[in-house]
Amino acid sequence: MKPHQLADALVERGLPASERDAKQALFTGVLETWHMAHRDAPQAIWFVPGRLEVIGKHTDYAGGRALVAAAPRGFVVATSPRGDETVRVVDAWRGESLDLAVASVHTTRLPGWRHYVDTVVRRLAKNFPRQRFGADITIASDLPPASGMSSSSGLVVGIAEALVRIGGVQKTAEWRLNIRGPLDAAGYYACIENGRRFGGLEGDAGVGTHGGSEDHSAILNGKADHVLAFGFVPSRALGAARVPGDWSFVIGTGGIKANKTGRAQEAYNKLSADAAALVAAWNGRGEPGPPAISLAAALAAPGAAGTLRALAGPLRNRLDAFIREDQRVLAAMAAFERGDAAELGRLSADSQHDAEHLLGNQIPETVTLSDSARKAGAFAACSFGAGFGGAVWALVETSEVKRFVEAWTPGAFAIRPGPALTELPTK
């Protein structure tokens, strides 16, 4: 199919029509790059969305809930098998490439996006050693990088989907025993990223960040025009609500990068480690019964919140941040269902306050950007993503988008939720 036909097919599957031209440009870039190196068309091609986190800061890996949506921006991924055991990935936008021998072992971390590709290849080869993963893959993305919209998870999912297809992984007994649907696939792809074991599929080092599967769940299960609520550990769908037709999200990054290396990665991982420490405190209190598998599971016991607060010590703020954010998720979904702008304004303001004062994962720029969104006329606004940089979403009346964008911050753009990961016809 031609780029304009692929863009039209994606619109038919729920992509907002306003995003059509941008996707046509992505498809054009990928296919032109592909045809410079290959005679035949790619065997498979996907659109892989980014993720918009509405409510749910650092709740997923602790067994909590999150309200998310698939973004209408993301990756285009095209692939075909190779005759050897090399994975070759070409980034059509950057003009960069990576060649990996599937059986090779690296002693140093590859730079930038290549590290994520390398992590996916190594984990799949480890978990499915009898499969062949030689593949040509071409990618391009229109997600703002390091903005909190899950460009890294989108890349992980896109490369994993391509290699799962090339390797015939879904036909294996190991896959069928562990992956029973899109929520399980999201959980497994998250474990590729965070390095954890998934069922009978052994873990490894991952990419270095100890996150959960919120991003991957939105990417694989998103629904056009809807926000979706999920619970985690184990993953489960809790419902969906349509975003009113006269509302639009506006995303502002202000040029802030969400750093996940060095000290920022340490701070991110500390939030995960602190949640695990609270679970360990609960399980070590000397009471009978099976151990809790997550912070949410511990809090489900009668009187657990009070007991955990007594045990928390310096982790009291981390505990309260989790409890309060987790409780907002279903309330926010209900507010979307009712079209209750005032309630979403209250919930988003409370979430922002707790991110600043309890989680401590905000920087001055995201605090200022959230405040300025409300001053510019948004009825709700909140930072989102891992924190320590990134982006802020604002909700405004669609009729006010142009005025709001001009008043708020340079580079802001309006979106509505798009479809989940979508495979498109190649002929």
MIGU-763212 format. One line per field, with one value per residue (C-alpha): x, y, z; residue in one letter. Coordinates in steps of 0.5 Angstrom, whole numbers, plus 500, padded with zeros to 3 digits. Each point is the difference from the previous one (the first is absolute). Last residue first. Layout:
<pts>
px (X|...)
py (Y|...)
pz (Z|...)
r (A|...)
</pts>
This chain:
<pts>
px (499|503|494|500|502|497|503|494|496|500|498|499|506|501|508|504|507|500|496|493|497|501|498|494|497|501|497|494|494|503|498|507|503|508|505|507|507|506|505|502|493|499|494|495|499|493|495|493|495|505|500|507|500|499|505|505|500|501|506|503|500|503|505|502|501|496|501|499|495|497|500|501|496|495|498|500|495|496|499|499|494|497|500|497|495|498|500|495|498|497|504|506|499|498|507|503|497|502|508|500|500|507|503|498|502|507|501|499|505|505|499|500|507|504|497|495|498|495|497|500|496|495|499|499|494|497|504|500|506|505|497|501|507|502|500|498|502|496|497|502|503|507|501|505|494|498|507|502|494|503|507|497|496|507|504|495|501|507|500|498|505|506|498|500|507|503|495|492|500|493|502|497|499|494|496|493|495|492|495|493|493|494|499|500|506|496|501|504|500|504|504|505|507|502|504|496|494|498|495|499|499|496|500|503|501|507|502|507|503|496|502|507|500|497|504|505|507|506|505|507|498|499|505|497|493|498|494|496|495|503|507|502|505|496|500|499|495|496|500|497|495|497|500|496|495|500|498|502|507|504|498|499|507|504|496|502|495|501|507|500|507|498|493|503|506|496|495|506|503|494|499|507|499|493|503|506|495|496|496|505|503|507|499|494|496|500|504|503|502|503|502|503|500|504|496|500|497|502|503|493|501|508|499|494|504|506|496|496|506|504|494|500|507|500|495|506|507|502|501|507|502|496|498|499|495|495|505|498|500|498|498|500|497|496|493|501|502|503|500|504|499|505|499|501|495|496|493|495|498|497|499|496|501|496|495|492|502|497|496|501|497|504|499|505|504|506|503|494|499|506|496|493|495|500|506|500|504|503|497|503|498|502|503|501|503|504|499|505|507|503|505|498|493|500|502|494|496|501|500|494|497|502|497|494|499|501|495|495|500|494|496|501|502|494|501|498|505|506|497|500|508|501|497|504|506|499|498)
py (490|502|500|503|498|504|501|504|505|508|504|507|505|508|502|505|502|506|501|502|506|498|493|503|504|494|495|504|497|493|502|499|495|501|494|502|497|497|502|496|496|493|502|506|507|503|504|501|506|503|507|503|501|492|499|505|496|493|503|503|494|496|505|500|493|494|493|502|495|503|508|501|493|501|507|498|495|504|505|495|497|507|502|493|502|506|498|494|497|495|494|504|502|492|499|505|497|493|502|505|495|497|507|501|493|501|507|498|494|504|506|495|497|503|496|495|495|505|502|492|499|505|499|492|501|494|497|503|505|494|498|507|500|494|492|500|494|495|500|500|507|501|507|498|499|508|502|496|504|506|499|498|507|503|496|503|507|499|497|507|504|495|501|508|499|497|498|501|507|503|506|507|503|504|493|502|495|503|495|501|501|501|493|497|496|493|496|493|494|496|496|495|500|495|504|506|503|504|506|502|507|500|503|495|493|498|493|499|507|501|494|501|507|497|494|502|503|498|504|497|497|493|496|494|496|493|498|495|506|506|501|507|504|507|500|493|500|505|496|494|504|503|493|498|506|498|493|493|501|495|493|502|504|494|495|504|502|507|500|500|503|505|502|500|504|506|500|500|506|504|499|502|506|502|499|505|505|499|507|503|505|496|501|503|495|500|494|496|492|496|492|495|493|494|498|492|496|495|504|503|504|501|502|505|503|501|503|505|502|502|504|504|501|503|505|504|497|492|498|496|493|498|493|497|495|504|504|507|506|507|506|507|505|503|500|493|497|493|494|494|493|495|493|499|499|506|501|506|506|507|504|507|503|504|506|499|499|493|502|499|500|496|495|497|494|504|499|504|506|504|506|497|506|502|496|501|495|499|496|495|500|493|497|493|496|507|501|497|502|502|506|506|497|500|508|502|495|503|507|500|496|506|505|497|500|507|501|496|503|505|494|497|493|495|494|503|506|494|498|507|501|493|502|507|496|495|493)
pz (500|506|505|506|507|506|507|503|497|502|506|498|498|501|499|504|497|503|507|502|497|492|502|504|494|495|505|503|495|502|508|504|503|502|500|502|498|501|506|506|500|497|496|501|502|502|497|501|498|495|499|500|507|501|495|503|507|496|496|507|503|494|500|507|500|503|502|508|501|506|499|492|498|505|498|493|502|504|494|495|505|501|492|499|505|496|493|502|493|504|497|500|508|501|497|505|506|497|500|506|506|497|500|508|502|496|502|507|500|497|505|506|497|506|505|496|506|503|494|498|506|498|493|501|505|496|495|493|501|500|493|498|502|496|501|507|504|502|507|507|503|502|497|494|495|501|500|494|496|503|497|493|500|502|495|494|502|501|493|497|505|497|493|501|503|494|494|500|498|498|495|501|494|502|500|499|498|499|501|497|502|496|498|507|502|500|506|501|505|505|495|504|501|506|503|497|499|494|498|493|497|494|493|496|505|503|501|498|501|506|503|498|504|506|500|506|501|503|495|498|493|502|504|499|501|499|496|505|502|498|504|501|495|500|493|498|506|497|493|505|503|493|497|506|500|492|501|503|500|505|498|493|499|503|496|494|494|503|499|492|500|495|504|507|497|497|506|504|496|501|507|502|496|503|507|498|497|506|500|505|496|499|492|497|497|492|499|495|499|495|502|497|503|503|506|499|506|504|506|501|507|499|493|502|505|496|494|505|504|493|498|506|500|493|502|503|501|500|507|501|500|495|498|493|498|497|496|500|495|502|495|500|495|506|496|497|506|497|504|498|504|498|500|493|494|502|502|498|504|500|507|500|507|504|500|501|507|503|507|507|507|505|505|506|500|502|493|498|505|498|498|498|497|493|497|493|496|493|494|496|493|497|493|498|495|497|493|495|497|506|502|497|501|507|501|495|504|507|498|496|506|505|495|499|507|501|495|503|507|499|498|507|500|501|495|494|502|500|493|497|502|497|494|500|501|494|501)
r (K|T|P|L|E|T|L|A|P|G|P|R|I|A|F|A|G|P|T|W|A|E|V|F|R|K|V|E|S|T|E|V|L|A|W|V|A|G|G|F|G|A|G|F|S|C|A|A|F|A|G|A|K|R|A|S|D|S|L|T|V|T|E|P|I|Q|N|G|L|L|H|E|A|D|H|Q|S|D|A|S|L|R|G|L|E|A|A|D|G|R|E|F|A|A|M|A|A|L|V|R|Q|D|E|R|I|F|A|D|L|R|N|R|L|P|G|A|L|A|R|L|T|G|A|A|G|P|A|A|L|A|A|A|L|S|I|A|P|P|G|P|E|G|R|G|N|W|A|A|V|L|A|A|A|D|A|S|L|K|N|Y|A|E|Q|A|R|G|T|K|N|A|K|I|G|G|T|G|I|V|F|S|W|D|G|P|V|R|A|A|G|L|A|R|S|P|V|F|G|F|A|L|V|H|D|A|K|G|N|L|I|A|S|H|D|E|S|G|G|H|T|G|V|G|A|D|G|E|L|G|G|F|R|R|G|N|E|I|C|A|Y|Y|G|A|A|D|L|P|G|R|I|N|L|R|W|E|A|T|K|Q|V|G|G|I|R|V|L|A|E|A|I|G|V|V|L|G|S|S|S|S|M|G|S|A|P|P|L|D|S|A|I|T|I|D|A|G|F|R|Q|R|P|F|N|K|A|L|R|R|V|V|T|D|V|Y|H|R|W|G|P|L|R|T|T|H|V|S|A|V|A|L|D|L|S|E|G|R|W|A|D|V|V|R|V|T|E|D|G|R|P|S|T|A|V|V|F|G|R|P|A|A|A|V|L|A|R|G|G|A|Y|D|T|H|K|G|I|V|E|L|R|G|P|V|F|W|I|A|Q|P|A|D|R|H|A|M|H|W|T|E|L|V|G|T|F|L|A|Q|K|A|D|R|E|S|A|P|L|G|R|E|V|L|A|D|A|L|Q|H|P|K|M)
</pts>
